Amino acid sequence: MELSDANLQTLTEYLKKTLDPDPAIRRPAEKFLESVEGSQNYPLLLLTLLEKSQENVIKVCASVTFKNYIKRNWRIVEDEPNKICEPDRIAIKANIVPLMLSSPEQIQKQLSDAISIIGREDFPQKWPDLLTEMVNRFQSGDFHVINGVLRTAHSLFKRYRHEFKSNELWTEIKLVLDAFALPLTNLFKATIELCSTHANDASALKVLFSSLILIAKLFYSLNFQDLPEFFEDNMETWMTNFHSLLTLDNKLLQTDDEEEAGLLELLKSQICDNAALYAQKYDEEFQPYLPRFVTAIWNLLVTTGQEVKYDLLVSNAIQFLASVCERPHYKHLFEDQNTLTSICEKVIVPNMEFRVADEEAFEDNSEEYIRRDLEGSDIDTRRRAACDLVRGLCKFFEGPVTGIFSGYVNSMLQEYAKNPSVNWKHKDAAIYLVTSLASKAQTQKHGITQANELVNLTEFFVNHIQPDLKSASVNEFPVLKADGIKYIMIFRNQVPKEQLLVSIPLLISHLQAESIVVHTYAAHALERLFTMRGTNNTTLITAAEMAPFVEVLLTNLFKALTLPGSSENEYVMKAIMRSFSLLQESIIPYIPSVITQLTQKLLAVSKNPSKPHFNHYMFESICLSIRITCKANPDAVGSFEEALFLVFTEILQNDVQEFIPYVFQVMSLLLEMHKNEIPSSYMALFPHLLQPVLWERTGNIPPLVRLLQAYLERGANTIASAAADKIPGLLGVFQKLIASKANDHQGFYLLNSIIEHMPPESVDQYRKQIFILLFQRLQNSKTTKFIKSFLVFINLYCIKYGALALQEIFDSIQPKMFGMVLEKIIIPEIQKVSGQVEKKICAVGITKILTECPPMMDTEYTKLWTPLLQALIGLFELPEDDTIPDEEHFIDIEDTPGYQTAFSQLAFAGKKEHDPVGQMVNNPRIHLAQSLHKLSTACPGRVPSMLSTSLNAEALQYLQGYLQAASVTLL
């Protein structure tokens, strides 16, 4: 694409169309942009548009399109084509920083993100002048430009907060500190001075405080991994200024908005974070400053109101106290009983209250409320911080703290008892307090794993939780119902099993509650209870104990999906999946109705898939229905196909990308259930599965390979007779997969199935070409993973076609090649093969080469006979060689693929491991002994003399053991 006005005009028109609400106009425009994004100059056209277009909406649209283009294409992936040509890359890096700095803020943010994506890949090696270019702009004095630089630096450096330590990372951080730390500190001091100069100018203060927030965030990122020498030397400057900013109050910066945090709150929140970082990690160096920060933050907490806009500030301030109080050498600050009482009274209890804002979120924004409350994304809520502070204080002062709070809990419960309908929030706070007091250690998977011995959880459950759940109406006091259900969920390991069994029918009835939070919590609690493990690793709650509730459980779960706001509720769908898994054959009577409801739901959500977890559990539930029913009645597979195939066809025709890999997995499961030939409905689909476009998407590859394997296992003869013209297409897929380091093992799965199942004559003409392709790949890029798969393949070939056929095909490609493969690949590398089935295939294959291949006995290959036997005994007896060459450690792929497609997104569509050798050989060691005996009968005297001259003593001893076990001798 040339950088011409005509192309700019075309691009403008298509960008406009992508904003059209009508999918008939929008989709083709998106497809067009997708089709041209590989062309040279495309990104430069976008940058020209966002610089020169007269329409603001086009500028913004071009900036978002550009950022997403960079996100998708900048990273260079090994084995895949480079999606952005080098001249474009150079031009982008040369122009993007000045363009970003001269753009309005809305566009600046998009370009800043794009720079950080490019920086993640190219900085510092391929973009060495980025930092200098940015730092030079600090001199400009224009804070629009300075904030652009700071914002970009923040998005570039914030990854230092979660990267693993490595020499590469240290080198990069050192380079950044050398160039950036001093200018940043000077900018910090200058900005603070400007704040006092412009103390009465509201608009100037807004810009300056935006800079201070970004500077404080950069301070956090640059100090996260370790305390840099520069910041240690300049701690006085930073900490004194941070402290004075914490205590600053300027009326001009206060906002009237009760929800949105203002600049002052955001800055103080970040300073609390910075102080907590130093208190936790660098406590020795920070000690001189700590007392004044504790005082300042304490005063801040006592004087800040309950409005939502202060939530982040209050929670970060409390988190600071929490991180300080659990460090042994700050213990003395909290020892006094009056201090503890004061913290409990003034900080913890007020911040545990259920506010009007929480009530509104509970009713009107339940999805966000659930995410925060259940999934722990409530990191920055007041309640969570107060809860962490209780845990922190309990580390050294468990007795006194429990004592103080027990008094509060009792008085709150008494208040509630006086007038429940008015005072229910007191009980809510009491439950929350008990929860935070009792839970010492918690995991998502197991709930509370360590509890405070001083709190009687079962007694509290029976007296205060159960009565709420037993009340006649499931809809009154929804917040307390949610609290009660959450209590069961959290303390499921501490409450005795009989109490859990009493709770199950109560939870099932709460699936009908109108409140989204209540029925979601009920579903989640049931799902968690069903996964608990009892003795001998069986589920704690058994299918027999659930028998009386099966019908009402399934009815209520599916009804919950019809309640307003829950049509795609992932917790309900996960509970459906878990119930099927627990109840097994008890659900069979309900399957006809269940599968109808699941397919209707599948059809509805396939129009616009928006909830990935919900969709995943829905497909898992479909797989479970199929498995459980067909295990009891294999012929039922036909009725599932009838129910599902119409929807599947629609999904494939409409190219619903999110669902296609799932559809292939369910189809594989159904096809594997068939015992005889492939039904014609599957054969009609077979040619479509070989279309190259399907194989372009990496997510399709594992499920598609598995589906093709199912076709080969069930219908190789049908393919050979009715679809022989499709065999080249099948091998084309193998050729594409084998060329990629990431997917070569998938190519071998397919090839192994072709060799194992296709009639030999149907692949005769292609055999030599297959081996040539494999040797080319071996020459060009030999990885451990490829070698392991290659070894399994040649041994499977040997089992299927005979050792002589293997030797002949190698030597037909190049004379003496068979010897080279034995010497250079099989003998030295066989120890790397992993997996029971894989080792068995290799053992049986090598045994055949040793005992059923005449050239091994009387040609120049004979010298390899004993080393090969030695290698085979090593495969049996030595530990697996799992070393990987250094340069391969960073290949981003699963390095231990099994013989089968190990990757399967759906757990309940999982494939049984298939053993192609099967019953033919049960014990490969005994099989080796018997085969050697047979060989020695055919040529007496040869085998013992070969063994005695060159097999090492230890291997010989093992071999004697195999011969004894097989009750045979060598002649």
N, C-alpha and C positions, 0 to 999 in steps of 0.2 A: 504493500500500500504506500503510495507516494504521499509526501507531506504537501498535498495540494488543497486548494480551496474547495474543490469539488468533493474530495474525501471528507473534509471537515464538515461540509454541509450534510453529506450522507450520514455521517456519524451523529450529527446533531439530531437529525430526524429519527434515527433509530433509538437514540437515548431517550428522546421524548416519548416514543412509543412504549419503552420499558416502564414508564410511569403510568401507563393507561390501566384503569381498573378492569377493563374488558380483557379476559384471558385470550380471546381470539386475536386481539391486536398485540397484547403484551408478549405472549409466548413466542410467536414467530420472530419478534424483534430480539428477544433474549437468545433464541437459537442462532440468529444471524450474527450477533456479537460473539457468541461462542465460536462460530465457524471462522471468524476473521481474526480471533485473538492470537493465532499462531503467526500471523503475517508480520514481516519486518515493518517497523515504524508505527505499529498500532498503539503502543503505549505513549509514543511521542505525540501522536495525534490527540490522545486524551489530554496530555499535559498542555498542549497548545490550546485546546478548547477551554480548559479550566483557567487558563491565563487570559485568553483573548475574547471568549464569548461575551456577548452583551447581556445574555439572559442569566440571571443569578441561579435559576433552577437548573439550567444546563451545567453551570460551573459546579454546583454541588453534586449533581448526578455524575458528572465526569470524574470528580474527585473520589466518590465512593466506588465507582466502577474501577478506577485505577488502583485503589487500595486493594480491592478484592482480587484484581488481576495479579497484583504482586504477591498477594497471600497464596494464591493457587500455584503460581508458576515460577517464583524466583528461585526456590530451592532446586539445586541440581541433584537428581537422584541417579545413582549408579545404574547402568544398564538401560536407562530410559533416555529418550531424546531430550536435549536441552531446549526448553520451551521458549526461551527468550534469547535472541541472537546477541552475540558479543557487542556489536556496535550500539544496539539499543541499550544494553546494560551500561556501557560507558557513558552514553548520552544521558541516561536517567540519573546516574550518580553525579554527573557534572552539573545538572540543572536543578535537581530537586530541592536542595537546601535553600538557595536564594528564592526559589519559587514559593516554597513553604513559608519563608519569613515575610514575603511581601503579600501573602494572601490574607483575606479576612479570616476571622477566628474559626468559623464553621469549617472552612476548607483547610485551614492550617492544621486542625486536629486530624483530619483524614491523611494528609501528607506526612504529618509527624508519625502516625502509625505506620505508614508505608516505609518511612526511613528506618523505623525500628525493626521492621520485618527484614529489610535488606541488611541492616546492621547485624542482625542475629546471624546471618549467613556470611557476610563479607567483612565485617569489622573484627579486628583491625587489619588482618593480612591484605585483603583485597580492596580496602578502602582506607588507606593510612591517613589521608588528609582530612577525614571527616571531623575529628576532634578540633584540629587547629582552626578549621573553617568555622566551627561553632563557637569556640572560645573567643575568636577575634570579634564576634558580633557583640560580646559583652561591652565592648568599648563604645558601641553606638549610642548608648544613653537612651535609646528608644525602647520603652518597656514592652511594646507590642512585639518587637523583634526579640528582645531578651526572653520574654515568656515563651515565645515559639521555640527558642533554643532550649530553655529549661524543660519544657514539656517533652521535647524530643529526647533530651538526655534522660529524663525520668523513664520514658518508655523503653529506652535502650538499656539502662542500668538496673531496672527493677528485677531483672532475672537473677541478679547476684543474690537476691534474697532466698532463692530456692534451688540454686545450682549445687551439685555435689562438688566438694573440694577436689581440685586437680591442678597440676602444674600449669596447664594451659590457662585455667581460670585465673590463677594467681598472676601470671604474666600479664594477662589482659587488664586485671584490676590495677596492677602496679602502673601500667602504661597510662590508664585513665587517671589515676591519682596524680602522677607526675605532671600531666597536662592540665588537670581540671581542679584539683583540690585548692590550690592557692587562688586562682581567679574566682572560684565559687565563694571562698571565705571573704575575699575583698568585696565581692558583689553583695554578700550577706551584710557586711558592715555598712557599706554604702547605702543599701536599701533601708536599713534600720535608721540611719541618719536622715534619709529623705522622709521617713515616716514622721519624725519629729518636726522636720521643716514644714511638712504639709499636713500637720495634725488637724487642721480645720478645713481641709479640702476633701470632701467625700469622694469625688470621682478619682482623684489621684490616689487616695488611700486604697480604693478597691483594686486598682492595678498593682500597687506595691504589695498589698497583702496576698494577692494571687501569686506574686513572685515568691514571697516568703514561704507560702505553703509548699510550692514546688521545691524551693531550696531545702526545706525541712525534710521533704520526702527523699531528695537526693542524698542528704546526710544519712538517712536511715539505710538506703541501698549501699552506699559506699562504706558504711561501718559494719555491715551485717556479717560478713564472712570472718573478719578479724579486726582488731583495733589498729588502724593504720598509724604509723609513726607521726605523720603530719597532723592528724586530728588529736593525737595524744599531746603533742607539743602545743596545739592551739585550743586545748580543751577549755581554758579559761574564757577565751573569746566566745566560743560557741555556747557554753553552759550559762555564762552570765547573761548573755542576750536571750537565750531560751527562757531563763528564769524570769527575766523582766517582761518578756512577751506573755508568759503565763499569767502574770499578775496585772497585765494591762487591761484597761477597760475604756473603750472610746465610744461615746454615744453615737457617733456618726456611722459606726460599723454594726450597730445593733439592727436586727431586722424585725419587722412586724409579723412576718410569716411564722406561724407556730410549727409548721411541718419541716420546712427546708432549713438545713443548717446554714448559718452565715459564714463569712470568711474567717471571722474571729474564732468561732467554734471549731472550724476545720483546722485552723492553724494550731490552736491549743490541743486538739485531739492528737495531731501528729507529734507535737512536742511531748505529750504524755507517752506516746509510743517510743519516741527516741530515748526518753529517760528510762523507760522500762527495759529497753534493749541494753543500755549501759548498766543498769542495776543488775540485770541477769547475767550478762556476759563478761563485763569488765568491772566487776564490783570493787576490786581493789583500787583501780585508778579513779573510779567514780565516787569513792567513799567521802572525800571532802565536800562534795556537792550534794550528797544524798539528803541530809537532814532538811536543807532548805527546800528541796523539791518535794519532800514528803509534806512539809508544812504548807507549801503553796497549793499542792494538789488536794490536800485535805480541805483547805479553805474553799477551794474551787467547788468541791463536792458538796460542802455544807451550804453554799450560797446559790447553787444552780437550781433552776426550777424544774418542774416535771414535764415541760413541753417536749414534744417529739424532736424538735430541732436540736435539743441538747443530748439526744441519746448517744450519738457516737462519742461525744466528748466525755460524758459521764461513764460510759462503758470503758473507754480507754483509760480514764483516770482510775477507775476501780481496778482494772487489770494491772495498772502500775502498782497499786497497793498489794494486789494479790501476788505479783511476782516478787515484791520486796519481802512480804511477810513469810514466805517459805524459804528464804535464804538464812542459814544458821546464824551468820554474824550480824543480821539485822533484827534478830529475835528480841533483843532487849528493848527495841522501840515499842513492842506491843505487849510486853509482859504484864503491865499494870492492869488490874481488874477493871479500873475505871476507863482505861483506854479501850479495852475490849468491849465494855458495855456501850461506850460512846460510839464505836464503829458499828456495832450491831444496831443500835437505835437510830443513828443519824445517817448511816450509809446503806446498810444491808436491807433492813426492813422497808424503808421508803422505796427502794428500787426494786422490791419484789412485788409491789402492788400492781394489780391488774388495772391499767388505766383505761379511760374512755377510748383512747387511740387503739389500745389492744383489742377492746371490745369491737370497735369498728372493723379492725382487720379480721377478727374472728368471723364476723358475719359477712362482710362485703368483699374481703380479699383473702378468702380461705386458703387458696393455693399457696400464697406467699406465707401465710401464717403457719401452715403445715410444714412448708420447707424449712422455715426457721426453727420451728419447735421440734420436729421429728428428726430432721436430717442434720441438725447441728450447724445449719448455715446461720445460726443466731449468734455468731461470734461477736457481733457488735451490738447486741441488745443489752439493756440494763440488767434484765433478769439473769442472763447467762453470766455476765460479769460478776454480779452479786453472788451467784452460785459458786463461781470460781474462787471468789474471795473467802467464802465460807470454807471451801475445801482447803485453801491455803492456810487459813487460821487453824483449822483442825489438825494440821500437820504437827504443830507443837502444843496447841492448847485445846485438844479435843474435849477434855472434861469440862473446863470452864465454859467453852463456847456452847457445848450441848446443853449445859445447865441454863445459861442465859436464854437460849432459844426455846427450850422446853416451856419456859414460862410464857414466852410470846405465843407459842403454838396453842397452849391451853387457853390463854385469854382470847385469842382469835376464834377458837372453836366455840367458846362460851358466847361470844358476841353473835356468832352465826346462829347458835341454837335459840337465842332470844327472838330473832326475827329472820328466818331463812330468806324470805323473798327480798328483803332489803339488804341484808348483810352477807349475801353469798360470796362477795369478794373477799371477806375475811377468811372464809374457809379455803378459797382458792389459794390465798397467800400462805395459809397454814400448810396445805398439801405441798406447795412448792418448797417451803422451808424444810419440811421433813425430808423431801426428796434430796435437796442439796446437802442436808446434814448427813443423811444416811449413806450417800453414794461416794465412795472413795475412789473407785476405779471403774471405768465403764468402757464397753466396746459396742460397736454397732451390732456385731453378730450375737453377742451373748448377754447384752444388757449389763446390769451391774455385776461386776466380778468380785468386788471387795466392798463390804458394808461396815458402817460404824456399829460396833458392838453395843453401844449405849442406847440405840433406838430399837424398840420392839416393832418390827415391820409387820408381822402377822397380826398382832393385836390391833395396830392402827388400821390395817386392811379390813379386818372383821368389823371393827366399831365405826369406822368413818368412811370407808370407800364402798363396801358392799351395799349399805343401805341406799346410797344414791343410785346404784345400778339396779337395785331391786324395785325401785319405785314404779308405780303403775305406768306412768307416761314416759316414753323414751325421749319426749321433746322438751320436758321442763328442765330448767337450769343446764342448758347445753354445755356451758363452760365447765361446770363441776363434773358432768358426765365425761367430758373429754379428759379432765384431770384424773378421774378414777380409772379410765381405760388406760391412760398413759402410765399410771402407777403400776397396774398389772404388768404392762409391757416392760417397764424398767426393772421391776423387782421380781421378774418371773423365776429367777433362780433362787430367790430367798423365800418366796411364799410356798408353803407345802403343796404337793401335787393335788391333794383332795380339794384345796381351796381353788386351784386352777380349774379343776373339773366342774366345780360349782359355778365358776365364772363363764364357762364356755356358752351355755344357753343364754346367759345375760348378754354376752358379746354378740351372739347371733341375732338377738332381738334388736340390738342397737344398730344393726346394719340397715334398719328401716328408718332411722332417725332422719328428720328433715335437714338438720344441720350437716353441712358437708364435712366439717371437721369431725363431728361425732361419728358419722358412719365410716369415714375414712380411717379414723383411729381404730374403730371396731375391726375393720378388715385387716388393718396392719397388725393389730394385737393377735388376731387369730392366726395370721400367717406366721408370726414370730413363735407362737406357742406350738404350732405344728412342726416347726423345725427343731424344737428342743430335743436333745438326746438323753435317753435314760441309760440303764445299764446295758451291757454288751452292744453298745452303739446302735440300738434300735431307737425309734422315736419314743419320746417320753409318753406322749398321748397316742394310744393305739387306735387302729381302725375299728376294733371291737368296741372300745369305749365311746367312739363317735357314732356307732350304728344308730342309736335312737334319733340322732340329729341330722342325718344325711339329707333328708328331703328338705327340711326347713333351711338348712345351711345353704344348699345349692339355690333354692328358690330366692332366699333373701339376698344372696350375693348377686344373682343376675338382676334382681329387682333394683338393687343399689345402682346398677349401671343406667337405670331409667330415671333416677332422681335428678332434678335440675342441678346442673353444674358438675355432674359426675359421669357424663356419658363416656368419657375417656379417662376414668380414674385409675391410675396405674396401680394404686394400692389394692383396689378391689380386684383388678385383673390378676395381680400377683397372688392374692388370697385364693382366687379360683384355681390358679395353677397349683398352688401348694395343697389345696384341698383334694384335687384330683390325685396328686402324687401320694398323699397320705391314705386316701380311702380306697385306691386301686379298684378291685372288681365290684366294690359296693356301689360305684357310680354307673355300672353298665345299664341298669333299668332306666336311667335318666338320660342316657346318651342321645337318643333321637331328638329330644327337645333341646338338649345342651348344644349339639352340633349345629342345629338350625339357628340358635341364637348367636353362636360364635360366627357362623358364616354371614349372617345379616350384619353383624358388627364389623366384620372384615370388609364387606362390600362398602359399608358406610364410610369407614375411616380411609379406605384406599382412595377415595375421591380427593382427600387432602391430608396425607399423613403428617401429624404435627407432634405426636407424643411418642418418642422412640421407645421408652420403657414400656408403655402400655402396649405398643405394637408387639414388642418382643414377647411379653408374657402371654399375649393373645395367641401368638403362633406356638409358644410352648404348650399352652392348654390344648390347642388343636392336636399337636403331636401326642400328648398324653392320652387324649380321647382315642386316637387311632391305636396306639400301642396297647392300652389296657383292653380295648374291645377285641382287637385282632389276636391278642394272646389267648383269649378265651374262645374266640370264634374266627379263625383265619379267613373264612369266606366273607366276613363283613367288610373286607377292604373295598369291595365294589360299591357298597352303599356310601362309603366316605368319598370315593372318587366322584360319584354322582353329585353329592352335596357340594364338593369343593371345586370341581373342574371348571364350572361356569365362571366362578369368581376368579379363579387362577387365570383363565383365558383372558378375561377383561384386564387383569393386572398386567399381563405380558403384552397385550395389544396396546394398552395406554402407556406402556413403559414407565410404570410406577417404580422408580429406581430403588426407593427405600425397601420395597417389599420383594423385589425379584430374588435376591439371595435366599430369603425365607421360603419363597414358593418352591425354589429348586430343592431345598432341604426336605420340605414336606413331601414333595413328589418322589424324592429318593426313598424316603421312609415307606411310602405307599408301594413303590415299585419293588422294593426289597421284600415286601410282605407276600408278593405273588410267588407261587411255588412253580408254576409251569411257564409256558411261553409268554412273551410280552403282549399285552392287549393292544389292539390296533390303535386305540386312542393315543397311546404313548408313541407308537411308531410314526404317527402323523406329525408329531412334534419333533421327532429326532433331527430332521435336516435343519430346523430352525436353531437348534442348540449349537450348531457348528458355525453360525454366522459370526464373522470377526468382530462386529460391533459389540456383541455380548461380552467378548473376552477382553475388551479394552478396559473394563472397569475392574479394578483389583478385587473389590468385595464379592464379585460374582465368581471368581476363579475357584476357590475351594468347594463351594456347593455345586458348581457346574461339573467339576471333575468328578465329584462323588456321584452325581446323577448319571454321568456317562459311564462310570464304573458299574452302576446298577444296571444300565442298559446292557453292558457287556456280560455281566454275570447272568442276567436272566434271558438275554435274547441274542447271544452272539451268532447263533445259527440263522436266526431271522435276518439279522443285519447282513450276514455273508450272502444269503440267498436273495433277499428282497431289496437290500440297500447297498449292494457292493460298490455302487458308484460313490457312496459317501465315505468309503474307507480312506481315500486320499485326504478328505476334509478332516477326518479324525486324526490322521497323522500330521496334518497341518497344525492342528491345535497343539499336539505334542511338540512339534518343532518350535512353535512360538514360546511355549512354556520353558522348554529346555534352554532357551537362549538367555533367560533371565535368572540372575543369582537368587532373586527373591522367590521365584516360583518354580525353579527346576525340579524340586521334589514332587510338586504337583504333576509335572510332566512325566516323571517316573511312575507315579501311581497309575496314570492313564496307560502308559506303555506296559506296565506289569499286567494290568487287566487285559490288554489286547493280547499279549503273549499267552496269558493263562487261559483265556476263554475262546478266542477266535479260532475257527478251524484252520489248521496249519496252511492249507493250500490257499486260503483267502489272503494271507499276508506274505506268501512266498516272495512275490516280485518286489516287495518293499524292504525285505529284511536287511539286505546289504546296505541300503541307503540309511536305514536307522542307525546301524553301527558307525557308518561314516560320520553322520551328524554328531554322534556322541564323542567320537575321537576328535572332531574339530573343536568341540566345546572343551574337551580335556586339554587340548593344546593351548587354546586361547585363554582359558581362565579356570584353573583347577582349584576348587575349594574343598574343604573337608566334607561339607555336606554333600557336594556333588559326588565325591569319591564313594561315600557310604552308600548313596542311592545306586551308583553305578555297580558296585560290588553285589548288591542284592539283585539287581537286574540280571547281570551275566550268570549268576548262579541259578536264578529262576529259569532263565533260558536253557541252561544246561539240564535242569531237571525235566523241563518240558520236551526239549528236542534231542537230548542226549549229549554226552561230553564230546563225542566225535564231531557232531554237527557244529558245536561251539568252536572246536579247534579248526575245522574246515573253513568256517565263515571268517575267522580272524585271518587265517593264512591266505584266503582268497583276496582280501583287501591289500595285503602286503606280505611277501614271504617272511616266515619266522616271527610274524607279529604275535602269535599265540604265546611264544616263549617270552616275548617282551612284556606282555600283559601280566603273565604269571610272575615274572621277576620284578617288574617295576611297580605293579599295582597290587595284585592279589597278596603276594607273600608279605610285603612290608606294611600294607595298610589294613589287612583283614581284622586286626585287633581293634580297629576304630568302630566296627559295626556295633550298634546298640539295639536293644529290644529283643525279646524272646523269639518272636516269629522270624525276625530278620536274621538272627544268629542261626536259627534252625535251617532256613533256606540256604544260607552260605555253607553250613556244615554238610548238608546233603549234596549240594552242588559240587563242593570240593571233593567229597568222597567219590562222586561219579568221575571227576577228572582223574583221580588217583587210580581208580580200579576199573573204569570202563572205557578208557581212552588208549588204544594200542600204541599210538605214537609216544606216549609217556614212558613206554617200557623199552623201546628200541630205536630211538632217534637221538638227535642232540638235546631233545627235551628231557631225556632221562636224568640228567644232572639236577633237574629242578624237582624231581619226585620227592626226595627226602626233605628238602627245605619246605615244600608245600605241606607235607604231612606234619612237619614240625610246627608250621604256622597254624594248621588246623587244631593240633593238640593245644597250642597256645590259646586259640579262640575258646576252647572248652575250659581251660584251667587258669589262665592268667586274668588279672583284673582288666576291665575294658580300658583302652587307651583314649582318654577324653581330652588329650591336649589339642589345642587349636593353634596354628601358627599366629605369631603376633599380629601380622597385618590383617588377619581376618577377624580380630576380636570385635571390630566395630561394625560388622555387617549387621544391619538392623533386621534380622529375620530370625524366625524360630530355627534354632540350629539342630534340633533333634527330631526331625519328622519321623513318624512311625511308618510301617509298611502301608498302613491305611491313611486316609485323609484325617490327620489328627485334629485339624482346625474344624470346629463346628460351632457356629454361633448358637445353635439351639441345643441345650443340654439334653432335652428329652427327644431330640431327633437323632441322638448319638448312634454311631454305627458299631456293631459288634466287630471285634478284631477278627480278621479272616486269615486262616492259615492255609495257604495253597498246597502245602505238603500233606497236611491233614493226617489221616490215620495211616497213610502209606509208610510213614516213619514215626514211631512214638519216641524212641530214645536214640538221638543221633550218635551217641558214643557206641552203643551196641551195634547200630547200623554200620558204623565204620569197621568195627571188629569183624562183623559177618561178611562185609564186602571184601576186606583184605583176605579173609579165609578163602573166599570164592576165587579171588585173583591167584592166591598161592596154589590153589588146586589146579588152576589152568596152566601156570608155569612154575612147577615145583622148584624150590631152592632159591629163586630169584629174590623174593620178598625178604626172607630172613637175612640174606647177605647184604641187601641194600640197607636194612635197618642197622645191622651190627656195625657196618663201616662208618655211617655218618649221622645217625640220629643221636642227639645228646642223651646222657644217662637218665636225666629226670623225665624227659619226654618218653623214653623207652619204658620207664617204670609205670607211667600213667597208662601207656598202651597195653602193657601186660595186664593191668587191672581191667581194661575194657574187654580184653580177650577172655579173661577168667569169667567176667560177668556174663559174657555171651556164650560161655562154655564152648569155645572153639580154639583151635591152635593153628599156627602157620606152618605150612609144609615146606 
